[in-house]
């Protein structure tokens, strides 16, 4: 390419390429209103509308944009983002000869025993969509000011949808940006095992000292502390010490802490005083983006129809989506050639989990377990307060999610009159408008179905 070119043209070419590499939602959100402001000694300066977009592009898409620009012009050396709301395109700018460019670094793929972080988990391979956008944004805020904003950060959601990836990506990013900070990742189960071992060997003080030295503590799967009173007490005191010293604390769980049975109220209170965000099941577009990312990393080329089919057929977690792609990769390698669409359909049909039909009894069990009440009480003729709301929720879900008639619902739940069912459903509908806790309860219960 000639040493003279127009900014607008090179950026339009780059955007055309990038649009095919990221999801539509990501492209529209982060690449809109971006432009090249200048090119100086091989450094491309890209104008963005605000600092939030600047931080996001820099952390998520820096390498992709740089690679794309280098593919267009081998005179591009590096990339910088600047906040600029005016597209001041200077044409016919001379690009100076490139200097030696180092290869983009490759991570060492091993778990560091000092911090337990897996370098495979980064934001560069983390797919962002409507289902996890808020959790991602909160994580970026924590990275910028660890221990100051959103402390603690508590991320919850169904298993297999990327909580661990996000937690470890935060840890890896803080580690890179702040090499002096002491970071540690572990599961709550490991924490409990270590604590019990410390008690049995008379080394509790050493245990306390170990965990109080960290600047960032990341604890995964808090739900496993349910009913472990002594371990919860130790975590409570550890939390207070770290929090009082502006040390960042990050937790995850498969459900909102308010709905974890056997969890002490004082811990719930501590968790709720920070930022609480959930990761829901990915929408269709995000599922397609996840599949494309996994396939591209393994040099598997599939067309749009195939990606759409897999995203619709495998309705489980992100983990199950990746498992479907792994099956395609394995079969492709065994056959030594690309699979046809029909072969992929057969493979997915045989490996995907069947869609689960939920019976009334299963729903009653899930709701009763969730609220820690006896299953039979849902159908009993009792008006106890702790039973009435769970019963109303069962009726509401049967009506709203499964379109079961009011008389049938009443018959299934202890022979109640259909007017009682109507009243219960309307009660839940009305309360949902003002009761955030009820909305969270329904979200959690639906995720268990």
C-alpha positions in Angstrom: 0.0 0.0 0.0 1.2 3.5 -0.8 2.6 5.7 2.1 -0.3 8.1 1.5 -3.9 7.2 2.2 -7.1 8.7 3.5 -8.1 8.1 7.1 -11.8 7.6 6.3 -11.1 4.9 3.7 -8.8 2.8 6.0 -11.2 3.0 8.9 -14.2 2.1 6.7 -12.3 -1.0 5.4 -11.4 -1.9 9.0 -15.0 -1.5 10.2 -16.2 -3.8 7.3 -13.9 -6.5 8.5 -14.6 -6.0 12.2 -18.4 -6.1 11.7 -18.0 -9.7 10.6 -15.9 -10.7 13.6 -18.1 -9.4 16.4 -21.8 -9.6 17.3 -24.2 -7.0 15.9 -25.0 -5.8 19.4 -21.3 -5.3 20.2 -20.6 -3.6 16.9 -23.5 -1.2 17.2 -22.7 -0.4 20.8 -18.9 0.1 20.7 -17.9 0.9 17.1 -20.5 3.5 16.3 -19.2 7.1 16.1 -15.6 6.0 16.0 -13.1 7.4 13.5 -9.4 7.9 12.9 -8.2 11.3 14.1 -4.6 11.1 12.9 -1.8 8.7 12.1 1.6 9.6 13.4 4.8 7.5 12.9 2.7 4.3 12.4 0.5 5.1 15.5 -3.2 5.1 14.6 -5.2 7.4 16.8 -8.9 6.5 17.0 -11.5 9.0 18.2 -14.3 7.6 20.4 -17.3 9.4 21.9 -16.6 9.0 25.6 -14.1 7.5 28.1 -16.4 4.4 28.8 -16.1 3.4 25.1 -12.4 4.1 25.2 -11.8 1.8 28.1 -14.0 -0.9 26.7 -12.4 -0.9 23.2 -9.0 -0.8 24.8 -9.6 -3.8 27.0 -11.8 -5.9 24.8 -11.0 -5.2 21.1 -7.5 -3.6 21.1 -5.7 -6.7 19.6 -8.5 -7.3 17.0 -8.5 -3.7 15.8 -4.7 -3.6 15.6 -4.5 -6.8 13.7 -7.2 -5.6 11.3 -5.4 -2.3 10.6 -2.1 -4.2 10.1 -3.7 -6.5 7.6 -4.9 -3.4 5.7 -1.5 -1.6 5.9 1.8 -3.1 7.1 2.9 0.5 8.0 0.6 0.5 11.1 2.7 0.0 14.2 0.4 0.6 17.2 -3.0 1.9 18.2 -4.3 4.5 20.7 -7.9 5.6 21.6 -8.7 9.2 22.4 -12.1 10.8 23.4 -13.1 13.1 20.6 -16.7 13.8 19.5 -15.8 15.6 16.3 -14.7 13.6 13.2 -11.8 15.8 12.0 -10.6 13.7 9.1 -7.3 15.0 7.8 -6.7 13.6 4.3 -3.5 12.7 2.5 -1.4 12.2 5.6 2.0 10.7 5.1 2.6 7.5 7.0 6.2 7.2 8.0 8.1 3.9 7.5 7.3 1.4 10.1 9.8 0.4 12.8 10.3 -3.1 14.1 7.1 -4.4 15.6 7.2 -7.0 18.3 4.8 -10.0 18.1 1.7 -9.8 20.2 2.5 -11.6 23.4 1.2 -15.1 24.1 0.1 -16.0 27.6 1.7 -18.8 29.5 -1.2 -21.2 30.0 -0.6 -22.5 33.5 -2.3 -21.7 36.8 -0.1 -19.6 39.1 0.0 -21.2 42.5 0.6 -17.8 44.1 -2.8 -16.4 43.0 -4.7 -19.5 41.6 -5.6 -17.5 38.5 -5.8 -19.3 35.1 -4.4 -17.1 32.4 -6.8 -18.6 29.8 -9.6 -16.5 31.4 -9.2 -13.0 29.9 -11.5 -10.3 28.6 -10.2 -10.9 25.1 -12.0 -14.2 24.8 -15.0 -13.1 26.9 -18.2 -12.6 24.8 -20.3 -9.7 25.9 -24.0 -9.6 25.3 -27.2 -8.3 26.9 -27.2 -11.2 29.3 -23.9 -10.2 31.0 -23.3 -6.6 29.9 -24.0 -5.1 33.4 -21.8 -7.6 35.1 -19.0 -6.9 32.6 -19.4 -3.1 33.1 -19.3 -3.5 36.9 -16.2 -5.6 36.6 -14.5 -2.9 34.5 -15.3 -0.3 37.2 -13.7 -2.5 39.9 -10.6 -2.9 37.7 -10.2 0.9 37.5 -10.6 1.4 41.2 -10.2 -1.8 43.2 -11.4 -1.5 46.7 -13.1 1.8 46.1 -16.1 1.2 44.0 -18.5 -1.7 44.0 -17.0 -3.4 47.1 -17.9 -6.2 47.4 -18.8 -7.1 43.9 -21.3 -10.1 43.9 -22.1 -11.8 40.6 -24.7 -14.5 40.6 -26.5 -16.6 38.0 -27.1 -20.1 36.8 -24.1 -22.4 36.4 -22.2 -22.6 33.1 -22.9 -19.0 32.0 -19.4 -17.5 32.5 -19.2 -16.3 36.1 -15.9 -18.0 36.8 -14.5 -16.7 33.5 -15.5 -13.1 34.4 -14.1 -13.4 38.0 -10.8 -14.7 36.9 -10.6 -12.2 34.0 -11.0 -9.4 36.6 -8.2 -10.9 38.6 -5.9 -11.3 35.6 -6.4 -7.8 34.5 -5.8 -6.2 37.9 -2.7 -8.4 38.1 -1.4 -7.1 34.8 -2.2 -3.5 35.5 -1.1 -3.5 39.2 1.8 -6.0 39.6 2.3 -4.9 43.2 -1.2 -6.0 44.3 -1.6 -9.4 45.9 -4.5 -11.2 44.4 -6.0 -14.6 45.3 -8.8 -16.7 43.7 -10.4 -19.7 45.3 -13.8 -21.5 45.7 -15.7 -21.3 48.9 -15.3 -25.1 49.2 -11.5 -24.7 49.3 -11.8 -21.9 51.8 -13.9 -24.2 54.1 -11.6 -27.1 53.7 -8.5 -25.0 54.5 -10.3 -23.5 57.6 -11.3 -26.9 59.0 -7.7 -28.1 58.4 -6.4 -25.1 60.3 -8.7 -25.7 63.2 -7.7 -29.4 63.4 -3.9 -28.6 63.3 -4.0 -25.6 65.6 -3.0 -23.2 62.8 -6.0 -20.8 62.7 -3.8 -17.8 63.2 -1.7 -18.7 60.2 -4.9 -19.2 58.2 -6.1 -15.7 59.2 -2.8 -14.1 58.4 -2.7 -15.7 54.9 -6.1 -14.3 53.8 -5.7 -10.9 55.4 -2.6 -10.1 53.4 -4.5 -10.0 50.0 -5.4 -6.8 48.2 -8.0 -8.6 46.0 -9.8 -11.7 47.2 -12.0 -13.5 44.7 -14.2 -16.3 46.1 -16.3 -18.4 43.7 -19.5 -20.5 44.5 -20.5 -19.0 47.8 -23.5 -21.2 47.9 -21.3 -24.1 49.1 -21.0 -22.3 52.5 -24.7 -23.0 53.2 -25.0 -24.4 56.7 -21.3 -24.2 57.5 -21.6 -21.9 60.5 -18.0 -21.8 61.7 -16.6 -21.2 58.2 -19.2 -18.4 57.7 -18.2 -16.8 60.9 -14.5 -16.8 59.8 -15.5 -15.4 56.4 -17.5 -12.6 58.2 -14.5 -11.5 60.2 -12.2 -11.8 57.1 -14.6 -9.7 55.1 -14.7 -6.9 57.8 -10.9 -6.8 57.9 -10.5 -6.6 54.2 -13.3 -4.1 53.7 -12.2 -1.8 56.4 -8.8 -1.6 54.7 -10.2 -0.9 51.2 -9.3 -4.3 49.9 -11.4 -5.5 46.9 -13.7 -8.5 47.6 -15.5 -10.3 44.7 -17.9 -13.2 45.2 -20.0 -15.4 42.9 -23.0 -17.7 43.5 -25.5 -19.7 41.5 -28.3 -17.6 43.1 -28.8 -14.2 44.9 -27.4 -14.5 48.4 -30.8 -13.6 49.9 -32.0 -16.9 48.6 -29.2 -19.2 49.7 -30.6 -21.3 52.5 -28.4 -21.7 55.6 -26.5 -18.4 55.0 -26.2 -16.1 58.0 -28.1 -12.8 57.8 -25.0 -10.8 58.7 -23.2 -12.2 55.7 -26.2 -11.5 53.4 -26.1 -7.9 54.7 -22.4 -7.6 53.9 -22.9 -9.0 50.4 -25.8 -6.6 49.7 -23.9 -3.5 50.7 -21.8 -3.6 47.5 -22.8 -4.2 43.9 -25.1 -7.1 43.1 -25.4 -8.1 39.4 -26.7 -11.2 37.7 -25.7 -13.1 34.6 -28.7 -14.6 32.9 -28.9 -17.1 30.1 -27.5 -15.7 26.8 -29.9 -14.5 24.2 -29.8 -16.0 20.7 -27.5 -13.4 19.2 -25.0 -13.9 22.1 -25.2 -17.7 21.7 -24.3 -17.3 18.0 -21.4 -15.0 18.9 -20.1 -17.6 21.5 -20.3 -20.4 18.9 -18.5 -18.3 16.3 -15.7 -17.4 18.7 -15.2 -21.0 19.7 -15.2 -22.2 16.1 -12.8 -19.6 14.9 -10.3 -20.4 17.6 -10.3 -23.9 16.3 -10.3 -23.1 12.6 -13.7 -24.6 12.1 -15.7 -22.7 9.4 -19.5 -22.9 9.6 -22.1 -20.9 7.8 -24.8 -18.7 9.3 -27.5 -21.4 9.0 -25.4 -23.9 11.0 -24.6 -21.4 13.8 -28.3 -20.4 14.0 -29.3 -24.1 14.2 -26.9 -25.0 16.9 -27.8 -21.9 19.0 -31.5 -22.9 18.8 -31.0 -26.6 19.3 -28.6 -26.5 22.3 -30.6 -24.4 24.8 -28.4 -25.1 27.9 -25.6 -23.1 29.3 -22.5 -21.6 27.6 -20.7 -24.7 28.7 -23.1 -26.9 26.7 -22.8 -24.6 23.7 -19.0 -25.0 23.8 -19.5 -28.8 24.2 -21.5 -28.9 21.0 -18.7 -27.1 19.1 -16.2 -29.5 20.7 -18.2 -32.4 19.3 -18.1 -30.9 15.8 -14.3 -30.3 16.1 -13.7 -33.9 17.2 -15.8 -35.3 14.4 -14.2 -33.0 11.8 -10.7 -34.2 12.9 -11.7 -37.8 12.8 -13.2 -37.5 9.3 -10.4 -35.3 8.1 -12.9 -33.0 6.3 -15.6 -30.4 7.1 -19.0 -31.8 8.2 -22.1 -31.2 6.2 -25.1 -29.4 7.7 -27.0 -32.7 8.0 -24.1 -34.4 9.7 -24.0 -31.5 12.2 -27.7 -31.8 12.8 -27.4 -35.5 13.5 -24.5 -34.9 15.8 -26.2 -32.2 17.8 -29.5 -34.2 17.9 -27.6 -37.1 19.5 -25.5 -35.1 21.9 -27.7 -32.2 23.1 -29.7 -32.7 26.3 -33.4 -33.2 25.6 -35.6 -30.3 26.5 -37.0 -30.9 29.9 -40.8 -30.8 30.5 -41.5 -29.7 34.0 -44.4 -31.4 35.9 -46.5 -29.7 38.5 -44.9 -31.8 41.2 -41.4 -30.8 40.0 -42.4 -27.2 40.1 -43.8 -27.6 43.6 -40.6 -29.3 44.8 -38.4 -26.5 43.3 -40.4 -23.7 44.9 -40.7 -25.5 48.3 -37.0 -26.1 48.3 -36.3 -22.5 47.4 -38.4 -21.2 50.3 -37.3 -24.0 52.6 -40.9 -25.3 53.3 -42.5 -28.7 53.1 -43.7 -29.7 49.6 -47.1 -30.9 50.9 -47.8 -27.5 52.5 -48.2 -25.9 49.1 -51.4 -28.0 48.5 -52.6 -28.0 52.1 -55.5 -25.8 53.3 -53.2 -23.6 55.4 -53.0 -19.8 55.3 -49.6 -19.5 57.0 -47.8 -16.5 55.7 -44.6 -18.5 54.8 -46.7 -20.8 52.6 -49.1 -18.4 50.9 -46.6 -16.5 48.8 -44.8 -19.7 47.5 -48.2 -21.2 46.6 -49.1 -18.0 44.7 -45.8 -18.2 42.9 -46.5 -21.8 41.8 -49.9 -20.7 40.5 -48.5 -17.7 38.7 -45.7 -19.7 37.0 -48.1 -22.5 35.9 -50.4 -19.8 34.4 -47.8 -17.5 32.9 -45.1 -19.9 31.7 -47.2 -23.0 30.9 -50.6 -21.5 30.0 -52.5 -24.0 32.2 -56.1 -23.1 32.8 -57.2 -21.6 36.1 -59.5 -24.5 37.0 -56.8 -27.1 36.3 -54.3 -25.2 38.5 -56.8 -25.1 41.3 -57.5 -28.8 40.9 -53.7 -29.7 41.0 -53.1 -27.6 44.1 -55.4 -29.1 46.6 -58.8 -28.7 44.8 -59.0 -24.9 45.1 -61.6 -22.8 43.3 -60.5 -21.1 40.1 -61.3 -17.7 41.5 -58.6 -18.3 44.2 -56.1 -19.1 41.5 -57.1 -15.9 39.5 -56.7 -13.8 42.7 -53.2 -15.3 43.4 -52.0 -14.7 39.9 -53.2 -11.1 39.9 -51.6 -10.6 43.3 -48.2 -11.7 42.0 -48.6 -9.5 38.9 -49.4 -6.5 40.9 -46.6 -7.0 43.4 -44.1 -7.5 40.7 -44.5 -3.8 39.7 -43.1 -2.6 43.0 -41.3 -5.6 44.7 -37.8 -6.1 43.3 -37.2 -9.0 45.7 -40.2 -10.9 44.2 -38.8 -10.3 40.7 -35.5 -11.7 41.8 -37.2 -14.7 43.3 -39.0 -15.5 40.1 -35.9 -15.1 38.1 -34.0 -17.6 40.3 -36.9 -20.1 40.3 -37.3 -20.0 36.6 -33.6 -20.6 36.1 -33.9 -23.8 38.1 -36.7 -25.1 35.9 
